[in-house]
């Protein structure tokens, strides 16, 4: 069950990071309705600083996906390649 959860988390983080990064680079971010009620906040997300913040979040999600896949591969390899010295 933990392997399945890690696999789903990996795909979520990878997909979300790639989507957010692509939208931020192409300046095609769609903001939810409550953000438009605060015009200064909406303007912030369309400024270079806001796009940089979104790109930073996308990079963090992509790095987290890399860490998840690292752990996922480690778990799968540990399951299939049983090391008798690790039992002690």
N, C-alpha and C positions, 0 to 999 in steps of 0.2 A: 504494500500500500504506500509506503514511503517513497518507493521508486516512482510510482505513478504520480504522486503528488509533486515530486521534484521535476518530473518530465513535463507536467502541465505548467508548473511555475516557470520552467525554462522557456517553453513556447510562448507563454504570456509575456514574459519580460522581453524576449527577443522581438516578438511582433510589435509590442507597444513601443519599444525603443526605436525600432526602424520606422514605424508609422509617425511617431512624434517628431523624429529627426527629419524625415522627408517633408512633413507639413511645415515645420519651422524653417527649413532651408528655402522652400518654395513660397513662403509667406502665404500659406493657405490654411492657417489655423482657424477653426470654427470655435467660437467661445459660447458657453452656455448662456441662456437668457439672464440669469441673475448677475452675471458679470457686466452686462450691458447697462444695468441700472446704476453702476458706478462708472461714469465715463472715464475717469482718470485711470482706473484699473484696466479698462479695455484698451485705452491708448498705450498703456505700458506694455501690454502683450504684443502690440504691433510695432513697438519701437525696437531699435537694435538691442537694447538691454533685455527686453522681454524675450526676443527671439533667442538671444544668447542664453538666457535662463532656461528656456525650453530645450535648447540644444544640449545644455548641461544635464538636464534631467534625462534626456534621451541617451546621452553617453553613459550616465550612471545606470540606467536600465540595461543597456547593452553589456556593460561590465558585470552587472549582477547576473545576467544571462550566461556570461562566460563562466562565472564562478559556479553557477548551478549545473552547467553541463560538465564541468570538471568533477564536481561531487557525484553527479549521476554516472559518469563513466567509471569513477572510482568504485562506486557501489556495485555496478554491473560486473566489472572485472573481478572484484573481490568475491563476488558470488560464484563466478564460473571458474576462476583460477584460485583454488583453495590452497593456501600456504600453511603447511603443518606447523611451522615455527611461530605463527601468529596465535596459535591455540594456547600457548603457555603463558 
